[in-house]
Amino acid sequence: MSQIQLLYQLQGIDSEIQEKKKLLSAVLQAQKETTALLQARKRVETAVSTLASSQSAKKTLRQEMDTLDRNKKSREQRLYSGNVKNPKELSDLQNKIESLARRRTVLEDGMLDLMIAVDDDEEELAAARSHLKETNRAWQEDQAELKQKKHRLALRLHKLGQEREKKVPLIEAALLKKYDRIITRQKGLAVVRLQVDRCSGCQLNVPAQQIKKVNEGEIIQCHNCSRILVPVR
Ligand SMILES: [Zn+2]
């Protein structure tokens, strides 16, 4: 087999290696947790902490109401005990009881708001948990598929590496060096076919004299993009 044909085969191997590596890196990227999953988990965390704080506010308010009720009750007991005779003390007691009753109405309104808030927060937490469960299920399904894909790509890349190792010693060192130089400069494509009279790398016309040499098996580079040209057949 001619040097140019060997080089063309090497290019085929290298192009596939590049392609498979790109696919593999996309798979590795997809194996990371998705934004959707991270957001779904964050939503649950937020819902848990919101519910905890509204429950805690409700508990604090409940304690305040209980304290108020005890104060009010003890003053009422004293008022109706018949032991307080002093009119000033009686009217003070009455005023205090009335003021506690007004305060209680305010607290009841607050309690109502908090009960609604706790209900809403519980609903949101349940919705967030179910959304996370669904998102996670979809992600897990993808993972199984990605794992297989990764395995197939890794196997193929291993095989390509072996083929490359066999091919490289068959190519003259100087030519291989030239190939490596061009492949670095020309985004991974160093050897291209002639398409009638055009370079299939840069699509420009190749002079007739050059075409003739290519077809005679000479190692000719495109005058425009420097890629090595391979005869049509
Ligand atoms: Zn070209």
Residues whose N, C-alpha, C, O or C-beta is under 5 A from the ligand:
A	BS01	ZN	C199 G201 C202 C222 N224 C225 S226
